[in-house]
């Protein structure tokens, strides 16, 4: 549907939003950080489970959730 840079931004936003909805607790993230986190989750998901389909999306969302926990832990350390 979307290819290239725009696809990564839109896919990253969707994955980041889904990860924030699934993860319990309040996340003090803005839109840009949510999109960046989703893009990173999508990249990790695509690396761990290459291909196209719902399983790649599931792995990407799980990776984004893990990144949310890591971001939260690093933020608390400061």
N, C-alpha and C positions, 0 to 999 in steps of 0.2 A: 504494500500500500504506500508507505513512505520509505524513501531510500535516502541514504546519505545522512548528512548533518541534521537536517530537519527531522528525520526519522528517529535519530538518537535522542533529540531533545524531547519530542513528543512521547516516545516510548519510555524515556527516563522519567518524565513527569508522571506518567501513568504508573510505572513501577514504584517510584518514590511515594506517590500518594497511597497506593495500595499497601505498601510496607508500613506507612505511618498509621493507616487505619487498622491493620492487623496487630501491630505491636501495642501492647498495653502501656498506658501512661502518657503523660503530656510530653511532646517533643518540641522544644523551643527552636524550631528551624523555620527559616523563611522559604520562599518559593525557590530561590536560586539554589540554596543548599539542598532542598528536596530534589530538585531536578538533577543536580550533580551526584547526589547519593544514588538516585535511580539509574543514572547513566553508568555509574560504577557497578551497581548491582547487575545491570544488563550485560556489561562487559564480562563480569565474573561468571554470570549464568551462561552466556554464550561460549565462554571458554570451557566451563565444566561440562556443559551439555550442549554441544554444537548441533545446529539444525534449526528447524522452524517448527513450532508447535507449542502446545500448552505446557509440555514438560519443561521446555526452555524458559517459558515465562514463570513457571512455578519456582524453578531454581534461581532465576533472577530476583524474584520477590524475596525468597529466603535469604539470598546473599545481601539484598538491601536491608532486610531486617537485622541481620548480623552486623552490617555496617552501622546501622542506627545504634545498636548496643555499644559498639566500639566507639563511635563518636560521643555518645553520652558518657562513657567511662573516661575518655580523654578530656572531655569538658569538665567533669567533676574534679579531675586531678589538679587543675589550675586553680 
